[in-house]
Amino acid sequence: MPGLQYLPRVFDAFVADETGELCVAEIDGAIVGCGKFTLVPDGSAWLETLRVIPAYQGLGVGKRLYERFFELAERTGSPTLRMYTGLSNVVSKGLAERFGLRLAGTYRGAWQACGPAAAPLTLPAFHQITDPDTATALLMPFYDKWAGFLVMNRTFYALTPALCADLAQKGMVYAEPASHSVITLGARFMPEQALHLGVFGGDVAACLAFALQTGVERHVARLSCYVPPSAQDVQETLLHHGFQIETSDLIVMEAKL
């Protein structure tokens, strides 16, 4: 399937997802499209991996997959349905709008390669936060700065107490009390490819040094972070610390159900 080189790496996890569904579309017995319906911690539905083979586009395959997504959303009681696409992908955006999804945010990606030569000499004294209430108190203040979303593996999570608790349970929340610093680090899947910075603040230099050191220790290829264009200061901080900006922005779209 075009543009889905990562699917073999996540296929087993997608199929084993008991609350979601990996959907396929067939024409004359041949698979011509696919899409994944995923429930995120706050109960919202996330649509991903939506692809249709080019030769079969325009035949209603994408429309049928969306219809299935809405059937699943109704069955699971999802309050919101979301997806992402590239800023310039008018076809994907148009199909989403046809089913009532509207723009919820624009995000800019930044990345930095990990390698021993780039690792900081000293490691800030961050520690994991595993208590959900503590994690919520630390992370929810980032809601406005990050325009309501935390991005990991191009999955756009609404920044909610339910997400904060889930991140804490998975060991992805770190804090350094002396400088009132906090950062989320982790990966939804393919952890060897990227360590994702969700939100961070306080001593940002310490946060980024800790992220880089963690990436090196885990033998991760790169660090990845998405921020809204309105967070210009965060973008400038990332650039100052060696990050590069991705060539195109992403948009997240949503429908309230």
C-alpha positions as CSV (number, residue, x, y, z in Angstrom):
1,M,0.0,0.0,0.0
2,P,1.5,3.4,-1.0
3,G,3.0,5.4,1.8
4,L,2.7,2.7,4.4
5,Q,6.2,1.4,4.7
6,Y,5.7,1.4,8.5
7,L,2.7,-0.9,8.4
8,P,4.6,-4.2,8.6
9,R,6.2,-3.0,11.8
10,V,2.9,-2.2,13.5
11,F,0.7,-4.8,11.9
12,D,0.7,-7.2,14.8
13,A,-0.1,-4.5,17.3
14,F,-2.9,-3.1,15.0
15,V,-4.5,-6.5,14.6
16,A,-4.2,-7.3,18.4
17,D,-5.9,-4.0,19.3
18,E,-9.1,-5.3,21.0
19,T,-10.8,-1.8,21.2
20,G,-9.9,-0.7,17.6
21,E,-10.1,-2.2,14.2
22,L,-7.8,-2.5,11.1
23,C,-10.2,-2.2,8.2
24,V,-9.5,-3.2,4.6
25,A,-11.5,-2.5,1.4
26,E,-11.7,-5.0,-1.4
27,I,-12.8,-4.8,-5.0
28,D,-13.2,-8.1,-6.9
29,G,-11.3,-9.9,-4.1
30,A,-8.3,-7.6,-4.2
31,I,-7.4,-5.3,-1.3
32,V,-7.4,-1.8,-2.6
33,G,-7.5,0.3,0.6
34,C,-7.1,0.2,4.4
35,G,-7.6,2.2,7.5
36,K,-7.1,1.9,11.3
37,F,-9.7,2.9,13.9
38,T,-8.0,3.5,17.3
39,L,-9.4,4.6,20.6
40,V,-7.1,6.9,22.6
41,P,-7.0,7.4,26.4
42,D,-9.9,9.9,26.6
43,G,-12.2,7.7,24.5
44,S,-11.8,9.7,21.3
45,A,-11.4,7.9,18.0
46,W,-8.2,8.3,16.0
47,L,-8.2,7.5,12.3
48,E,-4.9,6.5,10.8
49,T,-3.2,4.5,8.0
50,L,-6.0,5.5,5.6
51,R,-4.8,4.7,2.1
52,V,-6.3,3.8,-1.2
53,I,-4.3,2.4,-4.1
54,P,-4.1,5.2,-6.7
55,A,-5.6,3.1,-9.5
56,Y,-8.7,2.7,-7.3
57,Q,-9.1,6.2,-6.1
58,G,-12.3,8.0,-7.0
59,L,-14.4,4.9,-6.8
60,G,-15.8,5.5,-3.3
61,V,-13.3,3.3,-1.4
62,G,-12.2,6.1,1.0
63,K,-15.8,7.0,1.5
64,R,-16.7,3.5,2.5
65,L,-13.8,3.4,5.0
66,Y,-15.0,6.6,6.6
67,E,-18.5,5.2,6.8
68,R,-17.0,2.2,8.7
69,F,-15.1,4.6,11.0
70,F,-18.3,6.4,11.9
71,E,-20.1,3.1,12.5
72,L,-17.3,2.1,15.0
73,A,-17.4,5.5,16.6
74,E,-21.1,5.2,17.3
75,R,-20.6,1.6,18.6
76,T,-17.9,2.6,21.0
77,G,-19.5,5.9,22.1
78,S,-16.5,8.0,21.0
79,P,-17.2,11.7,21.7
80,T,-14.8,12.9,19.0
81,L,-13.3,11.6,15.9
82,R,-9.9,12.9,14.6
83,M,-7.3,12.4,11.9
84,Y,-4.3,14.1,10.5
85,T,-3.0,14.9,7.1
86,G,-0.4,17.1,5.4
87,L,-1.2,20.8,5.1
88,S,-1.1,20.5,1.3
89,N,-3.0,17.3,0.9
90,V,-6.3,18.8,-0.4
91,V,-7.7,15.4,-1.3
92,S,-7.4,13.9,2.2
93,K,-8.6,17.2,3.7
94,G,-11.5,17.3,1.3
95,L,-12.7,13.8,2.1
96,A,-12.5,14.5,5.8
97,E,-14.5,17.7,5.4
98,R,-17.1,15.7,3.4
99,F,-17.7,13.7,6.6
100,G,-18.0,16.7,8.8
101,L,-14.4,17.0,10.1
102,R,-13.1,20.5,10.6
103,L,-9.6,21.9,11.2
104,A,-8.6,21.6,14.8
105,G,-5.0,22.7,14.6
106,T,-1.8,23.1,12.6
107,Y,1.5,21.7,13.8
108,R,5.1,22.0,12.8
109,G,7.6,19.1,13.2
110,A,11.2,19.4,14.3
111,W,13.8,16.7,14.6
112,Q,17.4,16.1,15.7
113,A,19.6,13.1,15.1
114,C,20.8,11.2,18.1
115,G,24.4,10.1,18.4
116,P,27.1,9.8,21.1
117,A,29.0,12.8,19.8
118,A,25.9,15.0,20.3
119,A,25.1,13.7,23.8
120,P,25.5,16.3,26.7
121,L,28.3,15.7,29.1
122,T,26.1,15.9,32.2
123,L,22.7,14.4,32.6
124,P,20.0,16.6,34.4
125,A,18.5,14.9,37.4
126,F,15.1,14.1,36.0
127,H,13.0,11.3,37.4
128,Q,9.8,9.5,36.3
129,I,6.4,10.7,37.4
130,T,4.1,7.7,37.8
131,D,1.3,9.2,39.9
132,P,-1.5,10.2,37.6
133,D,-2.6,13.2,39.6
134,T,0.9,14.6,39.8
135,A,1.3,14.1,36.1
136,T,-2.0,15.8,35.4
137,A,-0.9,18.8,37.6
138,L,2.4,19.0,35.7
139,L,1.2,18.6,32.2
140,M,-2.2,20.3,31.9
141,P,-0.7,23.8,32.2
142,F,0.9,23.2,28.7
143,Y,-2.6,23.0,27.1
144,D,-2.6,26.6,25.8
145,K,1.0,26.7,24.7
146,W,0.6,23.4,22.7
147,A,-2.8,24.5,21.4
148,G,-4.6,21.5,23.0
149,F,-2.7,18.6,21.6
150,L,0.3,16.4,22.4
151,V,1.8,14.7,19.3
152,M,3.5,11.3,19.3
153,N,4.2,9.2,16.2
154,R,2.0,11.6,14.4
155,T,-0.9,10.7,16.6
156,F,-2.6,13.8,17.9
157,Y,-3.8,13.3,21.5
158,A,-6.1,15.9,23.1
159,L,-4.2,17.0,26.2
160,T,-6.6,15.8,28.9
161,P,-6.3,14.4,32.4
162,A,-7.0,10.9,30.9
163,L,-4.0,11.3,28.6
164,C,-1.8,12.6,31.5
165,A,-2.7,9.5,33.5
166,D,-1.9,7.2,30.6
167,L,1.4,8.8,30.0
168,A,2.3,8.5,33.6
169,Q,1.3,4.8,33.6
170,K,3.6,4.2,30.6
171,G,6.6,5.9,32.2
172,M,6.7,8.8,29.8
173,V,6.5,11.8,32.2
174,Y,9.7,13.2,33.7
175,A,10.3,16.1,36.1
176,E,13.3,17.9,37.6
177,P,11.9,19.6,40.7
178,A,14.8,22.0,41.4
179,S,14.2,23.9,38.1
180,H,10.4,23.1,37.9
181,S,11.1,21.3,34.6
182,V,8.9,18.7,33.0
183,I,9.0,16.8,29.8
184,T,7.2,13.9,28.2
185,L,9.3,11.4,26.3
186,G,8.3,8.1,24.6
187,A,6.9,6.5,21.5
188,R,3.6,4.9,20.7
189,F,5.3,2.4,18.3
190,M,8.7,1.9,16.6
191,P,10.7,3.3,19.5
192,E,14.0,2.6,17.7
193,Q,13.2,5.2,15.1
194,A,12.3,8.2,17.2
195,L,12.0,9.4,20.8
196,H,9.0,11.8,20.8
197,L,9.0,15.0,22.9
198,G,5.3,15.7,23.6
199,V,5.5,18.8,25.8
200,F,8.2,20.4,27.8
201,G,8.9,23.4,29.9
202,G,10.9,24.9,32.8
203,D,14.6,24.8,32.1
204,V,14.2,24.0,28.4
205,A,18.0,23.5,27.9
206,A,17.9,20.9,30.7
207,C,14.8,19.3,29.1
208,L,16.4,19.0,25.7
209,A,19.7,17.8,27.1
210,F,17.8,15.1,29.0
211,A,15.9,14.1,25.9
212,L,19.0,13.8,23.8
213,Q,20.8,11.8,26.5
214,T,17.8,9.5,26.8
215,G,17.7,9.1,23.0
216,V,21.4,8.2,22.9
217,E,21.0,5.7,25.8
218,R,18.1,4.0,24.0
219,H,20.0,3.9,20.7
220,V,17.2,5.9,19.0
221,A,17.8,7.4,15.6
222,R,16.3,10.8,16.3
223,L,14.3,13.1,18.5
224,S,11.0,14.4,17.2
225,C,8.8,17.2,18.4
226,Y,5.6,18.9,17.1
227,V,4.5,22.3,18.1
228,P,1.8,24.7,16.9
229,P,3.2,27.6,14.8
230,S,1.9,30.0,17.5
231,A,4.5,28.6,19.9
232,Q,7.2,30.6,18.1
233,D,9.4,30.6,21.2
234,V,9.4,26.8,21.4
235,Q,10.3,26.6,17.8
236,E,13.2,29.0,18.2
237,T,14.4,27.0,21.2
238,L,14.4,23.8,19.3
239,L,16.4,25.4,16.4
240,H,18.9,26.9,18.9
241,H,19.5,23.4,20.3
242,G,20.2,21.8,16.9
243,F,16.8,20.7,15.7
244,Q,15.8,21.0,12.1
245,I,12.3,22.0,10.9
246,E,10.3,19.5,8.7
247,T,9.6,20.7,5.2
248,S,5.8,20.7,5.6
249,D,3.3,21.3,8.4
250,L,0.6,18.8,9.5
251,I,-3.0,19.5,10.3
252,V,-5.3,17.7,12.7
253,M,-9.1,17.6,11.9
254,E,-11.9,16.5,14.1
255,A,-15.6,16.0,14.3
256,K,-17.6,16.2,17.5
257,L,-20.0,13.3,17.7
